């Protein structure tokens, strides 16, 4: 009888320690995804506007979380994707991949 609560406690502890991976993020290739080179966060609208991926029509609400692919394109991602993304992971952009401005 005493082992059941311990087993339940172990199960809950194991689940709490594992982050929930968003559908748009994977450690293996995903359809429409690109391999990430770096991630960044821009704390203010002016910081974002100075990047090569910002556009005049953007309505930047800081902070702006970005995943940069190996090909130089970037995607604005959610905070949970940004927090879990790492170099070499694959991200499927929920909007579109942005080419850097010249």
C-alpha positions, -999 to +999 in steps of 0.1 A: +000+000+000+028+024+009+044+020-025+015+034-045+018+070-032+055+069-037+050+056-073+025+084-079+048+110-065+077+098-087+054+099-118+043+135-110+079+146-104+090+131-137+063+149-156+069+182-140+106+182-150+099+178-187+090+208-207+061+206-232+076+210-266+055+232-290+044+216-323+066+241-342+098+230-325+117+197-329+152+182-325+147+163-357+136+176-391+100+186-395+080+195-426+084+232-434+110+236-406+144+250-408+175+242-387+182+270-362+216+287-361+207+311-332+179+327-312+176+362-301+153+385-281+149+422-287+138+440-256+124+472-273+108+482-306+138+503-316+161+473-310+139+452-333+137+479-359+175+480-362+177+443-372+179+432-409+146+413-405+124+442-393+100+457-418+084+492-418+049+477-415+058+457-384+039+465-352+066+455-328+054+447-293+085+441-272+100+418-264+104+403-299+116+367-299+134+355-330+148+322-344+175+326-370+179+297-395+212+285-409+202+302-443+200+336-426+163+339-426+145+347-394+111+339-378+093+357-350+084+330-325+066+327-293+083+330-259+079+293-253+095+283-286+123+309-280+129+295-245+133+259-257+150+265-290+187+258-294+212+258-321+206+227-343+169+224-335+143+227-362+116+254-361+085+256-383+076+292-386+040+300-378+039+330-401+068+332-426+106+332-428+119+367-433+149+374-456+173+399-442+173+434-457+203+444-477 
